[in-house]
Amino acid sequence: MPSHPASTPAQKFLFHRPKLAAALADIVTGDAPIGAEPTLCLAAPRRTGKSTFLRHDLGPELEGRGILAVYVDLWSDMAADPAHLIAEALKAELRQADSLPVKAVRAVGLSKLGIGGVSVDVDRIGQAQGTTLADALEALLERTHKRIALLVDEAQHALTTEAGLNAMFALKAARDRLNTRDDARDGPNLMIVLTGSHRDKLSRLVLNRDQPFFGTSVRSFPLLDRAYTDAYTTWINERLAEGNRFDADDVFAAFDAVGRRPEALMRILSDAALLVGDAGDLKRALADGATELRQRVWEDYEFAWSGLTPLQQAVVERLALEGPQSAPFSAPALQAYADAVGEMVEPPAVQAAIEALRQKNILWRSARGQYALDDQGLAEWLKMRAERVGQG
């Protein structure tokens, strides 16, 4: 059976995407022929490689161009306010930029650092009556003499609190301020890359005039392709006994079947590696593993759906249909609910249904009262379910 040599220490496979990193860096820096887009929004499903790409490909590509890349993951601490996480990332960079380490700063009783003519209170970045994010970013620019790229992972989480949303507005103000300085003529001083695992939620940062990055488009982050599975298959097979190795075509087929999620593929390969058999057995194990994993997900959606009331189901279907432009209390929405349940539906009943769906972690609500499905996979399941019903 496939197995790792006992004498070989565990190693981690890391796949790099230098061409994609260079192309996106060209866009935000202005090195592309079309000019700079200093704010870039990228959306792709969860666990498809966005975070790895930001940390190991885009960040290093920008650093190689002399740009300071600041990475912050808004899901790194779900209990913390997103605004706090952004402020903490800037604090860390400012302290690193200054010659005084944190302990030395505390020892002399200082929290304010005079940097490049801009004095900032490091301990009060982003706080009321404290240093603004724009001031902190300008101070960092002055001290490092480097343009800055802020890479915000799972940026849609900022919408869950008023402070987080205000932080997004503050970053937009900082971008406008730093990019209109005289020294920004050759390229933007501040670039912002926002990624999200939920396209509808991320879109709420850009769609309307009252949103911080209005006018910016949400691009689809390219999913990993055959190049990834070919490289991964080669890497795995180098560690397996000859004659008990995976076929690249079979691995890619399994990867595609589970939504091109690396972690899901790793689980399937790990399970298949426990089987004793020939290449045909491995092929079947990969296909069966992908089918079983996908079926398990669909069954979870089916179970959750069966536990909803008819009105709750109607609300979910309406939100899935309308996406980020959904208006769950509008007259057309109320009529759609009435058609679905067979009786008139009033707004209080809809509000009760929405609150119940939020308690079940099916619906998400922003700090400004906007709603979306918490898991976009549910929308995909509903679409497939509707197709099956139509065919039946």
Secondary structure as UniProt FT lines:
FT   TURN            6..7
FT   HELIX           18..29
FT   TURN            33..34
FT   STRAND          39..43
FT   TURN            46..47
FT   HELIX           50..53
FT   HELIX           54..58
FT   HELIX           59..64
FT   TURN            65..66
FT   STRAND          68..73
FT   TURN            74..75
FT   TURN            78..79
FT   HELIX           82..97
FT   HELIX           102..107
FT   TURN            108..109
FT   STRAND          112..115
FT   TURN            116..117
FT   STRAND          118..121
FT   HELIX           122..124
FT   TURN            125..126
FT   TURN            128..129
FT   HELIX           133..144
FT   STRAND          148..153
FT   HELIX           155..160
FT   HELIX           162..178
FT   TURN            179..180
FT   HELIX           182..184
FT   TURN            185..186
FT   STRAND          190..196
FT   HELIX           199..203
FT   TURN            204..206
FT   TURN            209..210
FT   TURN            212..215
FT   STRAND          218..220
FT   HELIX           226..237
FT   TURN            238..239
FT   TURN            242..243
FT   HELIX           248..257
FT   TURN            258..259
FT   HELIX           262..272
FT   TURN            273..274
FT   HELIX           279..306
FT   HELIX           310..322
FT   HELIX           323..325
FT   TURN            328..329
FT   HELIX           331..341
FT   HELIX           347..359
FT   TURN            360..361
FT   STRAND          363..365
FT   TURN            367..368
FT   STRAND          371..373
FT   HELIX           376..391
//
